[in-house]
Amino acid sequence: MRSAPPRLQTILRPVTRIVALDIGSSSVRAIAYDESAAAEPGGAHLPTTTTDADELVAACRAVLAQVGEGDALAISSFWHSLLVLGARGRPAGPVLTWRDLAGDPPPLDPAAYHARTGCFLHPAYWPAKLADVRGASYVSFADYLLRELTGELRTSVSMASGTGLFDPNRLAWDAETLAAVGVDDAQLPPISDEPTAGTWAALGDGACSNLGAGCVGPGRVAVMVGTSAAVRVVYEAESAVPKPGLFLYRVDDRRFCEGGALSDGGNLHVWLEQTLRGKRLDDIANRPPAGHGLVFLPFLGGERSLGWDASRRGEVAGLTFATTPIDIAQAALEGVCYRIAAVLDAIGDAESVVVTGMGLLASAGWVQVLADVLGRPLEVSGAPEGSARGAAVVALERLGLAVPAAPIDRVVEPRPGYHEIHLAAMEEQRKLMQRQEEER
């Protein structure tokens, strides 16, 4: 088949081709999008769990090379990472993520710190990590990647807002926190959302997930379960006040991202499959709700929202000789749904809920249980790579292009009578959490 003449090739070529790079905790992927935020067939995906910054940069380059160049490069990256650089600007250690919980937070007033930064004195954030590491400068992995790709070091408003060193209302590094951790703002990257060499500084993957799934506006909530889990809203405002137990980050200089995160999500699902030797976890939707007599606290990775207690541990109560492996699996996945419900209640005023993330969408049974627990319909996102699409959406917005609404695959309705049973089980989980706190 003969190729089209050069002029026809120009006519057939999309007006805008955005390449989106999505850097997750277990893989990197690159996908090209057209000016309507529709993904081109294919894309490139590379599993990786390395914490070596240069190896991770090489993985990013590899998937970008497979997809090819676009008119612009948009990046979604995991939030909260810390990379220490030495005097010559080279990595002085591994990439630290929210799962690295070493270090003690500085002696700041927790309530005042939360009010200023929207973050918590929890080791997922930079202030605690900086107690154990020291270097010439401090960046996120996404900042380091931008430097390696373009030659310019900077961070985005979004990425800065996830460090725990930033004031999302003033759009600047927080002087009181910097003083407490002994860091000068000259040791941090400059903050800018302007593109460099056709590339925008990365946005936090959570914010991108909301945008990719079309969850924009205070009443449209996204529930995302990937490796971990989160409940988020994105909205425009000149300023915002953090709510108790909830983080307050930024998408950019006009939009906030508010919500709560759980350290147990898809990783708990994987742990159950491995521990219970491949039991069919989708079967939980066909079992009587909370009929196992167990109470499960899903804190195997410690607690983030709403209590932000990294020392909290998972617990299961009510075991008997009649307990089966699938009972434990059901109690665990219901337990995650109960924590999601608690975060959703803390956000308040949810008009609609969209579910996304492969940790959740890979299990139709878990989606059904979540709908039953929340007692409301769940819209299942039809955007398979929400964070990548979200990065592309922001790039298209910045280019002045209108983006169609995000696709919805289906709606899952709650089953009659189930919600009331789960409300009672949620109360039992709350009581067990209270007892655990009293015993420590």
N, C-alpha and C positions, 0 to 999 in steps of 0.2 A: 504494500500500500504506500503510495507516494505521500510525502509530507505536504502540508499546506504551504502555499507561497508565504514569504515573510510578512506581507501586509495582512493576509488573512490570519496568520498566527497572532499578530498584534491585536486584531479585532476579537479573536476567540479567547485571548488571555484575560483572566479576571482583572478588573480594574485595580483591585487591591488583594495582595496575598500576604496574610499575616502568619508568620511562623510562631507558634506558641510552644515554649519549653516549660514542662511541668516537672519540678524536682520534688519527689516525695521521699519518705523515709525508707522505702524499700525498692524504688525504681526511679528512672528518669524516662521521660517520653517527649517526643516532639510531634506536633500535628500542625498541618497547614490549614488555614481557614480563609474563606473568601470574604467579600465585603458584606455578606449577609450573615456572617458567623457560622456558616455551614462548613463542616470539616471535609477536607479532601479524603478520598479513600486511602486506606493504608495508614501511614504514620510510622514512627519508629519507637520501639520500647526496649529498654535494657534494664533488667533487674540488677540492683546493686544495693548493698548495705554498708559499703565502705565508709569509714569516717576520715579517710585520708583526703584532704582537700584537693590535691592535684589529681588523684585518681578519680574523684568525683567530677572535676572539671573535664577530664578526658572522656568520661562517660557522656557528659553533656555535649561535648564536641562531636562524639560519635553519632548520637541520634540526630543532631542538627545536620551533619553531613549527609545522612540518609534521606532526610526530608528535602534538603536543598534550600537555597536562599529565597527570601521573600522581600516584600517592600519594607517590612519592619519586623523586629523580633520582640515579642512580649514574653515575660517570664513570670511564672508562678513558682514560689519556693516555700519549703517548710519554714514556719515561723520559729522564732526564739533561739536559733542556732547562734553559737559563739565560736569564733575562730581567733585565736591569739596570734599576732604577727610579731616577728622579731625586728631588730633594728634595720635589717635589709628588706623588710616587707615580705619575708617568707614565713610560711606557717611554722609556729613554734610548738605545735601539738595537734591533736586530732580535732575534728569538728565536734563540738559539744552540742547536744540537742536537748529538748525538754525532758528526755528520758534520763539524762545524766543528772542525778539528784545529789551529788556531793556538794559540800559547801554550806555555810551558814549565812543567812541573810544579815545585813548590817542592822545595827540597833536604831531603827527608825520607827516612828509611831505607825502601826499598821493601817489605822483608819486614815490618817493624813496622807500616807504614802499612796494608798488606793485612790483617794480623792484626787491627788495630783496626777498620777500616772495611769490610772485605770488598770494597773496590774497589782499583784499580790506579793508579799514577802515569802515567796515559795521558791524552792531551788530550780524550778523550771525556767526561771528568769535569770538575767545576767547578774544582778546584785549578789546573789548567793554564790554563783560560779566564780565571780571575781575575788572571792575570799581565798580561793585555792590556786588561782593562776595569775601570772603577771607577765606582761610583755610590753613592747614598744607601742603597740596600737591594738585596737579591738574592732572586729568587723563580724558581720554575719557571713555565712558561706555565700549567700547570694551577692553580697557586696564584692567578695573576693572573685567570684565568677565574672561579674561585670568588668572588673579590672583586667582579668585575664582575656576577656573577649574583646574589649574596646580600648584598653590602656588607661581608662579613667576610673578612679575609685570614688564611689558615692553610694549613698543608701537612699531608699525611698521613704516617704512619710509613713507608708504602710509598714515597711520592715522595721523602721526605727520604733514604731509604736508597740512592737512586740518584744522589745528588749527589756522593758522595766526601767529604762533610764530616761524615758521621753515623756513630755507633757503633751497629751493629744489635743488639748485645748489651746495651748500657746504655740504648738507646732515647733517645739524646740527641746533640746536636751534639758533635763530637770537638774538645776544647779544643786539643790539640796541632796539629791540622791548621788550625784557625781562626787560631791564632797564626802559623803558617807563611805563611798567605796574607794576613794582615793584615785579617781580618774579625772583627767582634764579633758575638756571637750575637743582639744587639739589631737587627742589620741583616738578620737572617733571619726568616722567618715562624715564628710559634708552631706547635708540632706537636700535632695533635689529630685523632683519628678520630671525634669526636662530630659528628653532623649539625648543619647550620645551615640554617634556612629550608627544611627538607625535602630538603636536598642534602648528600651526603657528599663530602668532599674526595677528589680523584681518586686511584686506585690506578695503579701502573705497568702498562702494557699487557702486558708479559711475564707478570707474575703473573696478570693477568686471563685471559690466553690459556690458561694451565694450568688454572685453575679452570673456565673455560668448556668446556674439552675433557675435564673430569673427571680430570685428572692431579694427584691429590692423594695424598700418601704417598710415602715415599722410594724405593719400588721402581717407581713408575709414572712414566715419563719422557715428556715432551712434546718433540717435535722440530718446531719452527715455522720455516717459511720464508715471510717476507713480503718487505718491501724488503731487509732483512738476514736473518740466520738465527740461531737460538738453540736450545740444548738445555737444558731446565730440569726441576728437581724442586721440588715444594712440600711441606713437611712441618711438623708441629708439634714444637716443642722449646722448652725454657726458655732454652737458649743453644746456640751452634754455633761451630765453628772453621772458618774458610775453608780450602778445599783448594787446593793449588798450581794456578795457572792458571785457577781458577774464581772467579766473583764470588759474593758472599753478600749478598743484599738481604732485604727484608722484604715480606710481604703485609700484615701487621698486627702487633699486639703478641704474638700467639701463634704465628705461622707465618713460616717462612723461605722464601725463594726462592733456590735455588742452581743454578748452571750456568755455561755459557759462551756467548759470542756471536761471530758471524762478521760481518764488514762486507760480505761478498759473499754474496748470496742471490738473491732475486727480481730485484734490480737487475742481477746478472750475467746472468741469463736474458734480461732485456730487452736488455742490451748485446749479447749474442750474436745475438739476433734482428735487431737494427738493423745490427750490423756485418756479419753474414753474409747480410743481405738476405732475411730471412724464411724461412730454412731450417726444415724441419719438425723441431723438436728432439725431439718425442716418438719419432722413429725411433731414438733412441739405444738404447732398450731392445731393439731387434731386431738390434742389431749385436753382434759378439763382444766380450765385456768386455775393456776395456783393450787392444783389438786394434790400436790406432792407432799404438803405439810412442811416444807423447808422454807427457810429465810436465808437469802444469799446476799452478802455485801460485796459488790463488784469493785474491790479496791486492790486487786492484785498488783497494780502499778502505782499504788498510793492514791490519795484523793486530791483532785483539783476541785472543780465546782461541786458543791457550793461551799464546802468548808476549807478547801485549800490546805489540807494536812498531809504532807508528804509521808509522814510516818504511819498513817493509817494502813491497815492491811485487810485483805479479804477474809471473809468468814462465812461459814455455812452452819446454820443451827437447825436442829430438828432431825438429825440423822437417826435412823433405826435400821434393824436388819432387813426391813422391807424396802428400804431405799434402793432404787435402781440407778444405773448410770444415766439413763435418759431423764430421770427425776432431777438429778443434779444439773444436767444441761439445761433443762427447762427453767429451773430456779435461777440459774446464772443469767440466762438471756432475759428472763422476765425482770431480774434485778437491775440489769442495765436499763431496761425500759422505764423502770420506776425512777431511776436517777435522771433520765431524760425528761420525764414528766415533772420532776422537781425543778429542773432548770427552766423548762417551759413556763411553769407557774411563776418563777421569779422574773422572767421577762415580761409576762403579762400581755393582755390585749392582742393575742394572736387571732387573726381572722382566717388564715389558711396556713397549712403546714405542707412543705414539700420535703420528701425524703430523697437522699442521694448518698453516693459513696458505695464502692463495691463491697465493703465489709457488710453492709446491710442488704443491698440489692441482690447480692448473690444468694440470699436466703429468703425466699418468698414467705416461708413460715414465720420468720422473725418480723418481717414487715407487717404481717397480719396481727401478730401478737402486739406490736407497738400500736397499731390502730385500735385494738381492743383496750389496751392500757390507757391510751389518751382519750378514748371515747369520742373520736372524731375522724372524719375522712382524711386520708393521707394521699396527696398527689405524688405519684412516683415520677421522678425526673426522667425525661427522655434524652437528656444530654449525657452520654456515657462517660465523658471525660470533663466533668464539670469545672475543675480548676483550670485546665488548659483552655477551655472555651471562655471562662471568665477573664483570663489574661488577654485573650484575643478581643473580647468585648470591650475592655477598657481601652485597648489600643485603637479600635475602630471609633470609639467615642472621641478619643483625643484627636483623631483625624477628621472629626466632624461628620461622621457617617451615622445614620440611624440604624439600629440593630433590631431585627424582629424579636418577638417574644420567644422565650426559651420553650422547647417542646416538653409536653407532659405525656408520659407513656400510658398511664392508666390511673384510676383512682381506687384505692382500697378502703372499703367501708368497715367500720367496727361492727362486730356481731352483737345482737341484742343480749343484754344481761351480763356480758363479760366485764364491762367497765366497772360495775358495782363490786364484783368479786375482787377485781384488781385493786380497787380503792382500799378495801380492807387489808389486802396483802401489803400494800404500800405503807399502811400504818404500822404493820408488824415490822417492816424493814426500818422505819423511822425509830421505833422503840429499840430495836437491836443496835442501831447506830448510837443511840443515846446511852445504852448500857455499856457499849464498848468504850465510849468516851469516859464514862464514870469510873471504869475499871482501870484506866491507864493513868 
